[in-house]
Structures are given as C-alpha cells and as structure tokens.
Amino acid sequence: MTDIEQQLIDRVKLGISRKQVAFGRDMLVNMGRRKQLAMVWITEDLARNATFKLIRECENLELPLVIWGESESIGELTGEPSVKVYLIKKNFSGLKTLLHDLKEADMFIYT
C-alpha cells in the first residue's frame, strides 16, 4: 500500500467518525443533485454495470472519482464492512490536500 492510499484510508476513517463521509449509490444521486459532494471513491469489486453507471453519474455531476481497493480489505481498515461506494462530502477535513495528492498520484478515473 502506497503512502497516498494509506492517507486516503486514514482520512476517510476520520471522516466517517465526523459524519463527513456517506455511503451508497442512492446517496450519491441525492447528495450530488444538492451539490454536497466533493469526491467519490468506489472499490474495484463493485459490479461492472454498477461501476459504469457510477462513472456516468460522476461525469454528469462533475465529481472526481477514484476506483481502488476491495471492499473487504478496505472495510476492515475503515471499520465499515462491505461498503463499496464512499461519498466524500464538501465539508471533509483536509479535502483540498487530499484532492491535490490524489491528482498528483494519478489515481482519478474522472476529474
């Protein structure tokens, strides 16, 4: 695991405890339309069709998207088992730094 991947996990774990991270595709649609989201992180083991739908949704909402990790291992690290869609809200602590670091590491699928 690289430094940026560990940083992403650590910050998301902290964001979960602070209610700065939401979960699920349904919340993506609702929160995205209200312009409350800053970034989406989905795991690699999400179904292919669901992944394509999320990519299109992120493009429509102009949200950066990261596809990385498997839900089981990420769930153990974040404390949220079986979650495959993490929604990073705009009030997320250290958001600008995280977005910059992810862009530098070339981890975005869509920006």
N, C-alpha and C positions, 0 to 999 in steps of 0.2 A: 504494500500500500504506500503510495507516494504521500508527500507532505500535504499537497493540496487536497487529496482525498481524505486524509485524516482531519484536516482543517474543516472540510465540508461536514463530515460526520460530527465532529465536536460542536460546531456552531449550530447544526440542526438539532442536536440533542439539547443544547441550551435553549434554543428557540422553542422547542416542544414544551419545555418546562415553563416558559414565559408566554405561552399561547401565541407565538409569532409564526407557527407552522401549522398548517391544516393538512388534511389528508383526503384523497379520493377525487375521482373524475367529476362527480356531481358538484362537489365544492369548487372545482376549477371553473366550471361553467358559471355558477352563481357569483363567485367572488371575482372572476375575470370580467364579467359584464359590469360590475360595480367598481372596477379599476382598483381593487385592493391587493392585487398580487404583483410581485416583483420578479419571480422566477419559479420554474417548475423542475423538479427532479423526479425522474421515473427510473425504476430498476430494469435491468436487462431481461429479467424473466417475465415481464409483462407480455401478454399475448400479442402476437404480431399485428392483428387487426386493431386491437386497442391502442397499440403504440402508434400506428399510422393515424388513428383518429385524434390522439393527443397531439401529435406533431402538427396536424392541420389546425387544431384548436389553438395551439400556441402561436402558430403563424397568424391566424386571424386576430388574436388578441395582442400580437406583437410582444410575446413573452419569451425570454431566454429559456432554453430547455437543455437539461443535462440528462443523459442516459448513462447510468453507471451502477454497477454492483448488482447483487442478487438479494431479493427481499429477505431471505432467511438470515444471511450473514449481516446485512445492514440492520435488520430488525433487532438482532442481538446487541449490536453496538449502540443503537439509538433508544432501545427499550420499547420499541413499537413493532411487535412481531407481525409478519405477513402484510405490512403496508408496502404498496408498490408505487404510490403516487404521493409525493411530498410537495406541498404548495408553500412556497416561501412568501410571506406577506411583506408589504412595503415597510412596515414598522420593525422589521427584522434587525437586530443589533449587528452592526458591522457589515451591513448589506453592500455598501459601495466597495469596501475592501474585498469582500468575498467575490463579487461580480468581476472585479478587476483581476483577481488572482485566477479565477476560473477561465477568464478570457485569455490571459497570458499562457495558461496551461493548455489552451485549445481544447477544452472539454465541452464546449457548447455545440449542440447539434443545430440549433437555430438561435440567432441573436437579433 
